[in-house]
Amino acid sequence: MEKIEVQKISLEDAYERCREGVPLLDVREDDEVAELAYALPEVIHMPLSELESRFSELPQDQTLITACKAGGRSLKAARFLTSRGYDQVMSMDAGIIQWKEKGLPVVAGVDGLDATSQSAEASCTCCCDSNAGGTCC
């Protein structure tokens, strides 16, 4: 079987693209997302275990950045989507572990998470300077 190459993107570049409106496709399982989630304007949550049966729900006409806990599952998801005709998919090099370590925005303890999207309105922990006078996420 031919190995499908996909474009990779760094944490910092992924964060900037997502802030500009590119959706982040979080392929971690429900329990992982409930514990700690990406705090971004548009996150689509679709576990890798469901991707094969649900990928048609994803927009095919826009860029998607796949993400997970450490980078392995996001690469698998990006390869799968590319093999199904999604040509604007990028895989984030790392995952939420490194994302949090870099001080990028996360939401802790997301309960009642919608199966396809999540919001950054819960308690946010991120890189914000509380003295900056602005909002965090």
N, C-alpha and C positions, 0 to 999 in steps of 0.2 A: 504494500500500500504506500502510495506517495505521501510524503510528509508535506503538509500544507504550511506555507510560510505566511505569517501575519505580521503586521506592523506592531512594534512595541512602543510604549510611551512611558516616560518617567513619571514619578509621583507628582512632581512639581508641574510638569506640562499637563498632566491629566487634570490636576486641580484647576489650573487656569482655563483649560478648555471647558471644563464642567461649569465654572463660574460664568462662562460665555454662553451657556445653554446646551452644551453637548450632554446628552444623558449618560449616566454611569449605569451599567448593567452589573448589578451585584449578584454573583452566582453562588454565594454562600447559602447554607441551609437556614431554615427559619429560626432555629434556636440560636445560631451564631449571630444573626442579624438582630434578634431580640435582645441579645446581650450588649452588642456594640454595633452601631450603624454609621455609615458615611453621612455627614450632614452637608448636603448639597441641594441646590434648587431642584434638580430632577434626578432621582435615583429610581431605576426599575429593578425590583427584586424578583429574580426568577432563578431558583436553585438549579444548579447544574444537573441534578437528578431529574428535573422536569423539563429541561431545555429541549430535548429531542421531541417531546410531545407538544410543547407550547411555543416554540420559536416563531411560528407564524404570527403570534400576537405582537411581535416586535416590529418597530418601524424599519422598513428596508431602504427608505429614501433619505436617511440621515446618518451621520456618524454616530457610532456607539463605542464607548470605552468599557471593556469588560474588566471586572475587578473581583477579588476574593480575599482570602486571609493572607496569603503569602505570594501569590502569583501563578501557581501551577494550574489551578482550576480555571482561572481567567484565560490562560493561554489555550487550554482545551476548548473552552467555550468559543473563543475567537476563531480557532481552527474549524470548529463545527459550523459556525455561522458562515464563515468564508466558503466552506464546502457547499453550503446551501444557497449561495448566490449573494450573500451580504458582502458588498465590496468596500464598505466604509467602516470597518471594524478595527479597533486598536486594542491591544491587551496591555493593561498597566503592568509594568515590570515588577512591582512589589504588591503588597496588599495592605489591609487595614492595620496590621501590626506596625509596619514601617510608617504608614500614614499617620497613625497616632503618635509614634515616636518623633516624627518631624513636626508635631504640633499642628497638623492640619485638622479641620473640624470634624468631630464625631459626635454622635448622640448616644448616650448610655441608657440602657434599660428601656428599649422601645417595646411597649406592650400593645397588643391588638394591632399589629402591623398588617396593613393591607397587603394582599398577595402580590400585587404588581407594582406598587409604588410606596414611597415613604416620604415623610416630611421632616424638615430640619427644625420644626417648632418645639421639639422636646428639649430637655435640659442639654445644652450644648457645652462641650469641652473642646476648646480649640486654642489657636495661636493668638487670640485677641489680647490686646493690652487693655486692661480694664480702665486705664487712665486715658485711653484714646478718645473716649466720649462717644464712640459709635457703637452700633450693634455688632454682635459677634457673627452670627451666621445669617 
